[in-house]
Amino acid sequence: MHEDRTGRAQHGRQWSVWLVLLAAVSTFALTMGSRQSMGLFVSPLNSATHLGLAQISLAFAFGQLWWGLTQPFAGAMADRIGAGRVLLAGVLLVALGSFLTPYMTSTPGLIFSVGLLSAGGAGMAGPAVLMGATARLIPERYRGMATGIVNAGGSAGQFLITPLAGALMVGLGWGNALQVLGGLVLLALPAIFVLKGKPQAVVAARDSAVSGAPENPGSRAVIAQALANRSYVLLCVGFFVCGFHVAFLGTHLPGVIESCGLPVQFGAWALAMLGLFNIVGSLAMGWAVGRWRMKSLLSLVYATRALAVLVFMLVPKTGAVALVFAAVMGLTFLSTVPPTVGLVAKFFGTRHMAMLFGLVMLVHQIGGFLGAWLGGKVFEATGNFDIVWIIDILLAVGAALIHLPIREARLAPRSALNPSPAG
């Protein structure tokens, strides 16, 4: 009888792991898929509002920045009150922003709908809160693969929703298509009930094994001690580069392809290829973080990006080349997330995971602001994106190098957050 009860308990835990993953994956798929399809609407918005590409890019760049700014605060809220209420607010804001955007005809209006509402909502229902909830609810031995699976969910959403957005634009017009996408995000609401819990006893038990942290250090003290950790700061700097790269591609890749003289549908398919191959990259990285040093994996990803962009700049631009380039970029697109999450959890445990990873995401989105905004400014000034590509290559090489000094070994207990002695 005891063995039967043990077997049933283990089976129940396995089902709960998969249920948590399904909830997190579906939520991230819907919010990220909607968010990453926004690049398709840059040109229609420009044509409808006559604001100019630089002004449209400014609104999208603000969205990149605001998406990052919301995440440390959303993460801190989720750490204190649980993920459910934060996710609910985020999903509703994404839907509202998507519904209002077609009615906006000024730059401040687009900043409000695209940046403040949609991007802010996507930040609240984004990776900081989702990864934090997943890390708490899933045993540590599954954490690396779990973050890879959740990350792949966002890519799956991009792969599925971007072509759908393109088809809706053709059939319904861009404004109606955007509003339909906002409605689709509401399908994430049932998943919130799975992720809303905050197992305090489990969190405390896990974190005490990692750091011997005091029961309830304040958020300000938590952040101060994290920023005193040299390895954490280097991780943030590297993630800045990731944000620049990802936001530039997500916002301007359709424009890059259009500027090469290729049919417009290649832009939608290129974004879809980013999503499809990011599924492969995220799952592969989730598997790899349990087998190789995470800082080395991050250096490899950034070096691969630099080489791929250099090759793309040098070869003739055909449809096949554009799709292959998008596929390679997809392999590295968000595959940085699992090892970054893993390093944050290894440094500090999971008690303040959502807030501390949210802070990393904030730095990521400062880079994202520059990538989205600079792409539009450079294109208006020069008629091409070459300068941004060169900056992207240099930043990627720098990021590949800056991860090497990170101290990956679990840090010896010293304070609430266990910062590195060399921090």
N, C-alpha and C positions, 0 to 999 in steps of 0.2 A: 504493500500500500504506500509506503514511504517513497519507493522508487517511482510509483505511478504519479504521486503528487509532484515529485521533483521534475519528472518528465513533462507534466502538464505546465508547471511553472516556467520551465525553460522554453517550451513551445510558445507560451503566452508572451514571454519577453521577446522572442524572435518576431512574433506578429507585431508587437508594439514598436519594435525598431523599424520594421517595414512601414508601419502606419505613419510614424513620425517622418520617415523619409518621403513617403508619398505626399504627405501634407506640405512639407517644406519644398519639395520639387515642384508640385503643382502651383504653389503660390509664387515661387521665383520664376517659373516658366511664364506665367501670365503677366507679372509685372515687368520682367526683363524683356519678354517678347514684345510687349507694347512699347516699352521704352526704346528698344533697339531698332524698331521699325520707324522711328521718328525721322531718321535721315531721309526717308522717301518723301516726306512732306515739306522739305526745305524749299525745293523748287516751286511746288504749287503755292506755298505760302508767299513766296517772293512774287510770283505772278499775280496773285490775288491782292496783295497789299501794296505792291510797288515800293516796298521799304528799302530794297537793296540787300544783297547777300550779306554784307557786313552787319547790318542791323538784325537780320534774321539770325545770323551766327551768334550775335551778342546775346539774344534771348536764349538760344540753345546752350551757349556757354554758361550763362547764369544758371540754367538748369543743371548743368554738370556740377557747378560749384555748390548749389543748394542741395543737390542730392547727397553730396559729401557732408555738408554742414549739418544736415538733419541726423546723420547716422550716429555720431557720438551721443547726442541728446536722446535720440530714440533708443539707443543701446542702453544708456543709463536708466531711462524709464523702464525698459524691459527688464533690466537687472533688478529693479526695485518692485515693480508691480506685476511682472509677468509679461509675456510677449503678446497675449491675446488682444488687449485693448489697443496696443500700439499698432499691431498689424491691421486691425479693423479700421482705425483712423487712416492708415496709409492707403489701403485699398479704396476706400471711399474718396479720398483726395485725388487719386489717379483717375478714377472714373469721372469726377467732376471737372478736372482740368481738361481731360480729353473732350468732354462734351462742350466746354466753353471756347476752346481754341478756335474753331471755325468762325466765331463771331468777333474775334479780335483783329483790329485793323491798324494798331499802332504798336510801336516797340514796347512801351510799358505794358500794354495789354497782353502781348505775347510773353513778356517776362512773367507776368502774373499767372497766366494759364499754363504755359509750357514749363516755366521755371519754378515758380512758387508752389503751384498746386500739384501738377503731374509729377515733376521731379521730386518735390518734397514728399509726396505720398509714396513714390517708388523708393525713396530713401528710408521711410519709416517701415515699409514692407520689403526691405531690401536685405542685402547679405549680412549686415552687422547683426540685426535682430534674428534673422533666420539661422545664421551660423551659430549664434550664441544659444538659441533654443535647441538646435540640433546637438550641439556639443554637450549640453546639460542632460538631455534626455536619452542619449545613446552612450553605451559603455565605451571607455577610452580605447579599447583595442579595435573598435570599429570606426574611430573618429576620422582617421585619414581618408578612408574610403568613403565614409559618409559625406564629408565635405566635398569630395570629388563628385559624388552623385548629385548632391544638391546644386553644385555649381553647373554640372551638366544639364540640370533641369532648366536653368536660365537659358542655356544655349539651345536646348530643345525648343523652348518657347520662341526664341528668335528664329530658328529654322522653320517652324511651323507657321508662326504668325506673320513674318515678313512677306512671304509670297501671298498669304491671304490678304494682307493689307494692300499689296499691289493689285490683286484681282478686284478687291472692293473699290479701289480708286478708279479702276476702269469701268466697273459696273454701276457704282453709286455716286461717283465723284469724290474728291479728296475729303471734303468736309464731312459727309455722311460716313465715309470709311473710317475717319478718325473717331467719330462718335460710336460706331459699332465696336471698335477696339476698346473704347472705354467701358462699354457694356460687358465685353468679354472678361475684363479684369474682375468683375463682380463674382465670377464663378469661383474665385479663390475664397470667398467668405466661409464655406463649410470647413475648409482646412484650418481656419483659425481656432476652432474648438479643440482640435488635436494638439495644437502648439501652445495653447494659452496657459497651461500649467507651469508652475515653477517649483520643482521638487527641492525645497530648501535643504532637507536633510541630506539628500544625495549630493547636492552641490557642496555643502559644508564638508562632508566626508571626503570627497575627492580633493577639494582644495587644501584641506589640512594635511593630506598626504604629500602635496606638492610643495607647499610653502610655509605651513604653520602660521597662516595669516591671522590677524585679529578678526573678531567676529564681524565687525561692520565699519571698516575704515571709510572715511568720507571720500566723495568723488574727487575733490580737489587734491587730496593726499594721494589717491590712487594714480591720478594723471601725473602729478609731480614726480612720483617715484618711477613711473614708467618712462618719463622723458629723461630721467637721470640714467637710464640704462642705454649704453652706447649701442648695443645690438638692436634694440627696439628703434632707436633713432635712425640707424642705417636702413632698417627694414622699411621705415616710413619714407625715407628719401627714395629708395628704389621703387616704392609703390607710386610715388609722384610721377615717375617716368612711365609706369604702366598706365596711369590715368591719361597722360598726354597722348599716348599711342592709341588707346582704346577709344577715347572720345573723338580724336581726329578721324579714325576709321569709321566709327559709328555715325558720325555726322556728315562726313564729306566723301566717303567711298563712292556713293552713287555719283556725286559730282566729279570725282576723279575719273571714273569710267566714262561719264558723259563727255568730259573734256578730251578724252582719247578718241572721240568720234564713234564710239560704240553705241548700239541701240539702247534705249532707256531701260529695257527689261533686264539687261545685264546688271544694272545697279541693284535691282531687287534680288536677283539670283546671287549676286556677290555677297549681299548681306545675309542671305540664307545660307550660303556656303560658310561664312564666318560662324554662324550658329551651329551648323551640322558638324563641322570639324572641331569646334570647341567642345562638343560633347565627347568626341574621341580624346582630345587633349586633356579635358578635365578628369575623365575616368582614368586615363593613363597616369595622370599626375596623382590622383587619389591613391592609386595602387603603388606608385613609386615612393610616396612620402614615408611609407613604412619600411623602405628598403635602402634608400640612399639619403645622404645628408640634404636637408631641405634647402639650405643656402646654396649648395652646388646646383640643385635643380633649378633654382631661380636664376642663377648666373647663366645656365644653359639656355633657358627660355629667352632671356634678353639678348644674348649673343645670336640666337637663331633669328630673332626679329630684325636685328641690324643687318644680317646677311641677306635675308629675304627682301627687305626694302631696297638694298643696294642692287640686287639682281633685277628687281622689278623696274628700277629706274633705267637700267642699261639695256634691257631687251625690248624688241618691238612689241607694241601693245595690240594684242588681238583678243577676241572674246575668250579663247581658251586660256591665254596667259592671264587675263584678269581673274578668271574663275580659279585657276591653279594658285595664283597669288592669294586670293581670298581664302582658299583652303589652308594654305600654309599659315597665314595669319590667324585663321581659326584655331589651329593646333596650339598656338601660343596666346590666344586672345585673353582668356580669363583663367588659363591654367596656372597663373600665378597665385590664385586664391587659395587652393588647398595647402600649399607649403607656407603661405603667409599666415593663414589661420593656425596651422600646426605650430609655427614658431611662437605666435602670441600665446597659445595655450601652453606650450612647453615652458615659456619664460614665466608665466604668471598664473597658470591654472585657469579654471573656467568661471570663477565667481564673478569677475568683472569682464568677462570675455566680450560681451556685446558692446560695452562702452569702449574698451581698449581697441578692439578691432574696428569699431566705428571711428575712432580717432585716426587709425591707419587709413580708413576709407576717406576721411576728410582730406588728408594729404593727397590721396589718389585723385580726388575730384578737383583739387586746386590745379593739379596737372591737367585734369580733364577740361577745366575752364580754358586754360591756355591753348590746349589742342583744338578745341572746337572753335574758339574765337579767332585764333591766329590763322587757321585754315581759310576762313572767309576773308580776313584782311589781306592775306598774302595773295589770294586768287584775284581779288579786286585790283590789287596794285600791279600784279605781274602777268595775270592771265593764265597762270599755272600754279601747281602746288610744289614745285621742286624745292624751294627754300624750306618748306615745312618737312619734306622728306629728309633733307640733309640734317635738319635739327633732330628729327626723330632717330636717325642713325647714330648721331653723336650721343644723344641721351641714352639710347639702348646700350651702347658700348660702355658708357659710364656706369649704368645700372648693373651690367654684368660684372664689373670690377668691384663695385661698392659692396656687394653682398659677401665677398670673400672674407673680410675680417669679422663677420658676425660670429659670435660665440654661441654655438648651437647646443652645447651640453647643458643639461638641466642645471640651473643656477643654485648655488648653495643658499640655504635660508639665511636671510639677513634682515628682512623687514616684511611689512604686510604684503608686498608684491614680489619679494625675493629678487631685487635687481642685481645685476652682475657686479662683482667686486671691481671690475675694470670699468663699470659704467660711468 
